[in-house]
Amino acid sequence: MTEVAVEPGGRRSADDRRRQLIGIGLGMLIDRPWHRITVDAVAQQAGISRGLLFHYFPTKQDYYAQLVRAASQRFLRATGPDPDAADPLASMIANFASYMRKRSGPLVGLLRAAGQDPVLESIMERMHDELTDRVFAALGRPARSTAERLVVRSWWAMAEDLTVQWLSRDDVDQDRLDSLLFDTLSRVLDSVDAECRADPPAE
């Protein structure tokens, strides 16, 4: 078990306090929309003053940036392929769909928040870059072209939106979601691959 660093007199160390404050924010993301997470509520739950929170995070924006970064890392950990998966790509998609069934609200909140701030948007852009890299790692090869990489990156955006819409409805077969996501990705990859083969070689 990892020991928690404690400040003299029993107080938390700065690093541990930052982890605690980010953890509180992550917990709040589970059951409330992004705009309802305030530094005042976080400080109150941590049992500290608002001013002390700003001792660990210089600005409100800095706290939110660290929270979004931690949330994106949590999402990436939860949606990676299982280590012993026979089909890493199918495993990754299944884990993504499973996460979205439980936690689609927090991800949607993060995406919306990112669209309102360039720092948060940059964090989410890196998350989508990592997701795109994972697809090609699961395929066991790099992207064959810029177009192929862009298509896969766009597929992730589609997959997020489709999954949120799909799970909100009662008139669709929820068990088909994993296979639908896998099939759409396979088809767009096949389409780009066919287009690349049809292009004449450069002179």
Buried (B, 14 or more C-beta within 10 A) or exposed (E): EEEEEEEEEEEBEEEBBBBBBBBBBBEBBEEBBBEEBEBEBBBBBBEBEBEEBBEBBEEBEEBBBBBBBBBBEBBBEBBBBEEEBEEBBBBBBBBBBBBBEEBBBBBBBBBEBBEEBEEBBBBBBEBBEBBBBBBBBBEEEEBBEEEBBEBBBEBBEEBBEBBBEBBEEEEEEEEEBBBBBBEBBEEBBEEBEEEEEEEEEEE
